[in-house]
Amino acid sequence: MKMTLFAASVCALVAGMASAQTDITVGLQLEPPNLDPTGGASQAIDSVLYSNVFEGLTRFQGDGSVVPGLAESWDISEDGTVYTFHLHDGVVFHDGTSMDAEDVKFSLDRARAEDSTNAQKGLFAGITDVTVVDPLTVKVTLDGPNGSFLFNMAWGDAVIVAPESIETIASNPVGTGAFVFTDWVQGDRLELTRNDSYWGTKAALEKATFRFISDPTAAFAAVMAEDVDVFSGFPAPENLPQFEADPRFQVLVGNTEGETILSTNNKMPPFDNVLVREAVAHAIDRQSVIDGAMYGLGTPIGTHFAPHNPDYVDLLANSQYDPEKSKALLAQAGLADGFTTTLKLPPPSYARRGGEIIASQLRAVGIDAQITNLEWAQWIEEVFKAKDFGLSIVSHTEPMDIGVYANPDYYFQYDNPEFQALMEELNTTTEPAARSALFAKAQTILSEDYVNGYLFELAIATIAKAGVQGLWANQPTAAIDLTAVSWAE
């Protein structure tokens, strides 16, 4: 009888081991408006697809370092203008077609084309030629040395796509990554399955489901009921202590590259007057926004740069909260009686909650910022593309993206030739100390021009079940990289 019980126990143990969890459900507040990271501006696209489905020549790791991706190695010419990438052999897209140098050329030429809709087209501006040397070798020629080029190639906007599948990429993404896109039920979920033909280290997870839960109360309920295994970017930070006290969960709080700003339309009167932009800056109490909207999660910033970056310059003093100074600046600009403008807010909690606080602070100095809540697709069309806004709030989660201010057509329409020349100099500078000095100057220009209202660097809180391992705590790019995620045995 004892032997029978022992055998039964062993069988139960083996069965339990055999059924160890190999799927995961991840909650997200934001749903992608489409699934093309090379043609859309929404961070939610990269959140789901970066590294999981699409890969670039290089890639970011969780600590922010840049490592080889589809390129196993590269050579750089002595003058720093020619990069010769050597591609991994045997890589195939999810549709079975081979990934080779022709696809790299197609992707880079498409991204830098005159009619490109790539949200970060500036990343490719210095490329003058892309030449296929052989199927596994591609040569990229730049117009000058660029110390950020390998970093730029790690962005989600620079992933490698194929001409065979490009027409339907927005709804049926075909990449080379460790997961294959299988289904998207808009308004509900997106599903990935493991790519068993993956060229690199195969994922431990067999299936991943992303569930889109925009309401913070519903997000809390889904986590507590264990309907999701992970919630990345949990939208109700006031609930974090409750999760920290619950042994069922682990709470990861990390940095992002997300400069959260009061985006300002620099071409729209009266914001084309620097006095008015400065008045807006002094009307805002950043800490009240961080405390009220984010329950203390977030680091105040005075310019468009991440505080955890060693080249960050503390310029908070340029835009200290001073409502009386704000009123005086408005009077100096001929607007002593104030003015009315729009405040168009996308869905994230930092924007919706922060927008109410900022609107109240602006009202106190005579600026009536009329709030309109937009879904992401509307925000992209109205604010990002049509530039039909006075003010908005958004977190710019792209890494080291200060260069967008050199593009006068970017949605906040800042046109400063001095800054543009500075960015050109930075792109051709490789010596670290010289680059640091240029970054400092760039940050100072933006701060003193009050281009936008600089609020805080977004922190990210992830709630996960206790057994989940391998998640990124920090987000050096807007990604939920599941390629190394597994369940503890």
Residue pairs with C-beta under 8 A, 6 or more apart in sequence:
17 489
20 487
20 489
21 467
21 487
22 204
22 205
22 206
22 207
22 487
23 205
23 206
23 207
23 208
23 209
24 205
24 207
24 208
24 209
24 229
24 230
24 468
24 482
24 485
24 487
25 208
25 209
25 210
25 211
25 227
25 228
25 229
25 230
26 208
26 209
26 210
26 211
26 228
26 229
26 230
26 231
26 232
26 480
26 482
27 210
27 211
27 213
27 219
27 222
27 223
27 228
27 230
27 231
27 232
28 44
28 47
28 48
28 210
28 211
28 212
28 213
28 231
28 232
28 233
28 480
29 212
29 213
29 214
29 216
29 219
29 233
29 235
29 347
29 348
29 349
30 42
30 43
30 44
30 47
30 212
30 214
30 233
30 347
30 348
30 376
31 44
31 186
31 187
31 190
31 212
31 214
31 376
32 40
32 42
32 44
32 45
32 47
32 48
32 49
32 190
33 40
33 42
33 44
33 45
33 376
33 377
33 380
34 40
34 42
34 45
34 170
34 171
35 45
35 48
35 49
35 169
35 170
35 171
35 172
35 173
35 181
35 184
36 45
36 169
36 170
36 173
37 45
37 46
37 49
37 50
37 54
37 156
37 157
37 159
38 107
38 110
38 111
38 118
38 157
38 158
38 159
38 161
38 169
39 117
39 118
39 119
39 169
39 170
40 119
40 170
40 380
41 119
41 380
41 384
42 376
42 380
43 395
43 397
43 398
43 478
44 376
44 478
45 156
46 156
46 477
46 478
46 479
47 232
47 233
47 478
47 479
47 480
48 190
48 210
48 480
49 156
49 173
49 175
49 177
49 181
50 156
50 159
50 477
50 478
50 479
50 481
51 59
51 177
51 178
51 479
51 481
51 483
52 177
52 178
52 179
52 192
52 208
52 480
52 481
52 482
52 483
53 94
53 173
53 175
53 177
53 179
53 180
53 181
53 192
54 156
54 159
54 160
54 161
54 173
54 175
54 176
54 177
55 69
55 70
55 159
55 160
55 175
55 176
55 177
56 69
56 70
56 153
56 154
56 155
56 156
56 158
56 159
56 160
57 68
57 69
57 70
57 71
57 74
57 85
57 104
57 153
57 154
57 158
57 160
58 66
58 67
58 68
58 69
58 71
58 150
58 151
58 153
58 154
59 66
59 67
59 68
59 69
59 154
60 66
60 154
60 399
60 476
60 477
60 479
61 67
61 476
62 472
62 473
62 474
62 476
62 481
63 474
63 476
64 399
64 474
64 476
66 150
66 151
66 154
69 154
70 87
70 88
70 91
70 99
70 104
70 160
70 176
71 85
71 86
71 87
71 88
72 86
72 87
72 88
73 85
73 86
74 83
74 84
74 85
74 86
74 150
75 83
75 84
75 86
76 82
76 83
76 84
77 83
79 145
80 142
80 144
80 145
80 146
80 430
81 141
81 142
81 143
81 144
81 145
82 139
82 140
82 141
82 142
83 139
83 140
83 142
83 149
83 150
84 133
84 137
84 138
84 139
84 140
85 104
85 137
85 138
85 139
85 140
86 136
86 137
87 99
87 100
87 101
87 104
87 135
87 136
87 137
87 138
88 136
88 199
88 200
89 136
90 199
91 98
91 99
91 176
91 199
92 98
92 99
92 176
92 197
92 199
93 99
93 103
93 162
93 164
93 165
93 174
93 175
93 176
94 174
94 175
94 176
94 180
94 181
94 195
95 162
95 164
95 165
95 174
97 162
97 164
97 165
99 160
99 162
99 176
100 135
100 136
101 132
101 133
101 134
101 135
101 136
101 137
101 138
102 132
102 135
103 160
103 161
103 162
103 163
104 130
104 132
104 138
104 160
105 130
105 131
105 132
105 138
106 161
106 162
106 163
107 158
107 159
107 160
107 161
108 124
108 127
108 130
108 140
108 158
109 130
110 116
110 118
110 161
110 166
111 118
111 121
111 123
111 124
111 157
111 158
112 121
112 124
112 125
112 127
116 124
118 124
118 157
119 157
120 155
120 157
120 158
120 398
120 401
120 404
122 403
122 404
122 406
122 407
123 152
123 153
123 155
123 157
123 158
124 152
124 158
126 142
126 143
126 144
126 146
126 149
126 427
127 140
127 141
127 142
127 143
128 141
128 142
128 143
129 139
129 140
129 141
130 138
130 139
130 140
130 141
131 138
131 139
131 140
131 141
132 138
133 139
142 149
144 427
144 428
145 428
145 429
145 430
146 152
146 427
146 428
147 426
147 427
147 429
147 430
147 435
148 400
148 426
148 427
151 399
151 400
152 158
154 477
155 398
155 399
155 477
156 477
156 478
156 479
159 175
160 175
160 176
161 169
161 174
161 175
162 174
164 174
165 172
165 174
171 184
172 181
173 181
174 181
175 181
176 199
177 195
177 198
177 483
178 194
178 195
178 198
178 200
178 201
178 202
178 203
178 482
178 483
179 192
179 193
179 194
179 195
179 203
179 208
179 482
179 483
180 192
180 193
180 194
180 195
181 190
181 191
181 192
182 191
182 192
182 193
183 189
183 190
183 191
184 190
184 191
187 212
188 211
188 212
189 209
189 210
189 211
189 212
190 209
190 210
190 212
191 207
191 208
191 209
191 210
192 207
192 208
192 209
192 210
192 482
193 206
193 207
193 208
194 202
194 203
194 205
194 206
194 207
195 202
195 203
196 202
201 483
203 482
203 483
203 484
203 485
204 470
204 484
204 485
204 486
204 487
205 482
205 485
205 486
208 482
210 480
211 222
211 227
211 228
213 219
213 222
213 228
213 231
214 347
216 235
216 236
216 349
217 236
219 231
219 234
219 235
219 236
220 236
220 239
221 227
222 228
222 231
223 231
223 234
223 243
223 249
223 463
226 248
226 465
229 464
229 465
229 468
230 462
230 463
230 464
230 465
230 468
230 471
230 480
231 462
231 463
231 464
232 460
232 462
232 471
232 480
233 460
233 461
233 462
234 240
234 461
234 462
234 463
235 348
235 349
236 349
237 294
237 295
237 296
237 297
237 461
238 295
240 251
240 253
240 295
240 461
240 463
243 249
243 251
243 463
244 251
247 466
248 465
248 466
249 463
249 464
249 465
249 466
250 463
250 464
250 465
250 466
250 468
251 461
251 462
251 463
252 461
252 462
252 464
252 471
252 473
253 297
253 459
253 460
253 461
253 462
253 473
254 459
254 460
254 462
254 472
254 473
254 474
254 475
255 306
255 308
255 457
255 459
255 460
255 474
255 475
256 395
256 397
256 457
256 458
256 459
256 460
256 474
256 475
256 478
257 306
257 396
257 397
257 398
257 399
257 400
257 401
257 475
257 476
257 477
257 478
258 395
258 396
258 397
258 457
258 458
258 460
258 475
258 478
259 301
259 304
259 305
259 306
259 395
259 396
259 401
259 454
259 457
259 458
260 298
260 301
260 350
260 354
260 393
260 394
260 395
260 396
260 455
260 456
260 457
260 458
261 304
261 393
261 394
261 395
261 396
261 452
261 453
261 454
261 455
262 280
262 284
262 358
262 391
262 392
262 393
262 452
262 453
262 454
262 455
263 383
263 389
263 391
263 392
263 393
263 394
263 411
263 412
263 452
264 271
264 277
264 280
264 390
264 391
264 412
264 451
264 452
264 453
265 271
265 387
265 389
265 390
265 391
265 411
265 412
265 413
266 272
266 277
266 412
266 413
266 414
266 415
266 451
267 387
267 413
267 415
268 389
268 390
268 413
270 276
270 333
270 335
270 339
271 277
271 280
271 341
271 390
273 333
274 449
274 450
275 329
275 330
275 332
275 333
276 329
276 330
276 333
276 335
277 449
277 450
277 451
278 319
278 329
278 450
279 325
279 326
279 327
279 329
279 330
279 333
279 365
279 367
280 326
280 362
280 367
280 391
280 450
280 453
281 318
281 319
281 450
281 453
281 454
282 319
282 320
282 321
282 322
282 323
282 325
282 326
282 329
283 321
283 323
283 326
283 361
283 362
283 364
283 365
283 367
284 319
284 321
284 358
284 361
284 362
284 453
284 455
285 321
285 361
286 300
286 316
286 321
286 455
286 456
287 300
287 321
288 357
288 361
289 354
289 357
289 358
289 455
289 456
290 296
290 297
290 298
290 300
290 455
290 456
292 353
292 354
292 357
293 349
293 350
293 353
293 354
293 357
294 349
294 350
294 353
294 354
294 456
294 459
297 459
297 461
298 350
298 455
298 456
298 457
298 458
298 459
299 307
299 456
299 457
299 459
300 316
300 455
300 456
301 307
301 316
301 454
301 455
301 456
301 457
302 314
302 315
302 316
302 317
302 318
302 319
302 447
302 454
303 313
303 315
303 443
303 444
303 446
303 447
303 454
304 396
304 401
304 402
304 405
304 443
304 446
304 451
304 452
304 454
305 311
305 312
305 313
305 402
305 439
305 443
306 312
306 400
306 457
307 314
307 457
308 457
309 400
310 436
311 435
311 436
311 439
311 440
312 443
313 439
313 440
313 443
313 444
315 443
315 444
315 447
318 447
318 448
318 450
319 447
319 450
319 453
319 454
323 361
323 364
323 365
326 365
327 336
327 365
327 366
330 336
330 338
330 365
330 366
330 367
335 366
336 366
337 366
338 365
338 366
338 367
338 368
339 366
339 367
339 368
340 367
340 368
340 369
340 370
341 367
341 368
341 369
341 370
341 390
341 391
342 369
342 370
342 372
342 389
342 390
342 391
343 355
343 358
343 359
343 369
343 370
343 371
343 372
343 390
343 391
343 392
343 393
344 371
344 372
344 374
344 379
344 382
344 383
344 389
344 391
344 392
345 351
345 352
345 355
345 371
345 372
345 373
345 374
345 392
345 393
346 374
346 375
346 376
346 379
346 383
346 392
346 393
346 394
347 373
347 374
347 375
347 376
348 395
350 393
350 395
350 458
351 392
351 393
351 394
351 395
352 373
354 393
354 455
355 371
355 393
356 371
358 369
358 393
358 453
359 369
359 371
362 368
362 369
363 369
369 390
369 391
374 382
374 383
379 392
379 394
382 388
382 389
383 389
383 392
383 394
383 411
384 411
385 411
387 411
387 413
391 453
393 455
395 458
396 404
397 458
397 475
397 477
397 478
398 404
398 477
398 478
399 476
399 477
402 423
402 439
402 442
402 443
402 446
403 423
403 426
403 427
404 410
405 414
405 416
405 419
405 423
405 442
405 446
405 451
406 419
406 420
406 422
406 423
406 424
408 414
408 415
408 420
412 451
412 452
414 449
414 451
416 445
416 449
418 445
419 442
419 445
419 446
422 438
422 441
422 442
422 445
423 442
425 438
426 435
426 438
426 439
426 442
429 435
429 438
446 452
447 454
460 474
460 475
462 471
462 473
464 471
467 487
467 488
468 485
468 487
468 488
469 485
469 486
469 487
469 488
470 484
470 485
470 486
471 480
471 485
472 479
472 480
472 481
